[in-house]
Amino acid sequence: MTATTASGPSGAARLDGALAALPEHKRELARLLLAARQPVPARPVPRSGAGPVPATALQARLWNRERTHPGMGTGSHAVRLTGRLDPARLRDALTGVLRRHEALRTRLTDSGGPDGLVLTVDGEPCLRLTQTDLSTYGSQDREERTARQITESAGTLMGLDSGRTSWFRLLRLSPDEHVLVLASHLAVFDGWSSGVFLTDLAAGYRDGGGRLSPPDLQFPDYAGWQRRWLGSPDGAADLAHRRAVFAGDPPARRAVGGFERGYLPVRLARGPVDAGLALGASQGATPFMTLLAALAVVLARRDGRTTSVIGTPAAGRFTGELEGAVGQFTTVVPIRIDLAGEPPFRELLHRTRAAVAEALSHQRLPVDALFDKDSPPPYDTLFALHNYPAVPFDLPGIEVSQLPGPPARHLELYSPDPAATTACVGLVERDGEITGTAEYNRRAVTPAYVRELLTGIEEVLDRAVAAPASPTITRH
């Protein structure tokens, strides 16, 4: 029913009527012009209309890099399904998840206008699913072929401009065992999204894909808001303030040879690390903060400086409404840690706590707006202790387990210029162990250098536990 006043229809109703009377191609333009005149909220809100929105700064970078490095932006996830699976029911659930999340129905194209790269949402989902029967092979051959399929999935060529941003493979190993592999482009799917996706897939499998309702906020809502907020007085002020924080720090130097990816497995020694984390906890520091403080000491000694700037990937979901959406929200938050005055490690932990809290309060700022190839970031090392929410993938009558896949391409995702980085140490704390992968630039450093970083963390923690009040630990 149309809202009215004593004198007739309300202003909102008149505006809706005027917009409805316009031709469709002008209607969307009018909505955008009206939105541009309104104050930009500090947080994303549902957008008006369903037309194209400007792509995020990170999407624009990934789109450009995909042009010269095809397949660079593809990530892969795999789960083993043990039990009696209904493939038709799974297809319906997958389609329902694609319909629920606009990010999985988008295409990125160059508008040729002032908006540059834009993101357009397709109305109906297009499920790309291949099914392969491996049940006729022997046990070892099945596992080898499964591993090969997972590896191939990570190299799947996507088409951002065509909307081909995800591809599924269902491998049948036996009547009661399957493997589901998802290949997705990093431009529309981050690490957090995998948990959201699996949760929704389980709900769609149990209750039917058609019963999945869209989240309160979609990724295009966020993308459209980001460009407007960065151009607003509040966004510009936040950007200027954050740049000023790092104005005195030297930028990372670009490797002469460019960028070539290398990997090392990581497993931190439990003795010194466990004791170090206990020391950190006694000072109110999380495991991430404690490990970050130790790495800051290692890097400060390397550079002969009394400060360390380290980049850390952040989820970027700074409002609760974004936590249930699939999309690429990740940003890198630079953390500046002050070691001036040779503080005891206990004092350094308190400084690190404050620095982390301050840095994470600026997750709204995309790293690609803060830094670019012409003004490289003031860090060459990235560090992450991943804490994505645990996902109970609950399918009736089916046991689900995660399968390892190829290492992710984090340096190209997280770095405005990968050649200006040396290493990205990504760790996971699970079952009392801290393990992960160190990705590094072969053109900048050697595997021995990366190992020295890791052993340096262990040594700093070992000495900190032995003498937490000694200033020699942070002496450069």
Secondary structure, 3 states (H helix, E strand, C coil): CCCEECCEECHHHHHHHHHHHCCHHHHHHHHHHHHHHCCCCCCCCCCCCCCCEECCHHHHHHHHHHHHCCCCCEEEEEEEEEECCCHHHHHHHHHHHHHHCHHHHEEEEECCCCCCEEEEECCCCCCCEEEEECCCCCHHHHHHHHHHHHHHHHCCCCECCCCECEEEEEEEEECCEEEEEEEEECCCCCHHHHHHHHHHHHHHHHHCHHHCCCCCCCHHHHHHHHHHHHCCHHHHHHHHHHHHHCCCCCCCCCCCCCCCEEEEEEECCHHHHHHHHHHHHHCCCCHHHHHHHHHHHHHHHHHCCCEEEEEEEECCCCCHHHCCCCCCCCEEEEEEEECCCCCCHHHHHHHHHHHHHHHHCCCCCCHHHHCCCCCCCCCCEEEEEECCCCCCCCECCEEEEEECCCCCCHHHHHCCCHHHCCEEEEEEEECCEEEEEEEEECCCCCHHHHHHHHHHHHHHHHHHHHCCCCHHHHCC
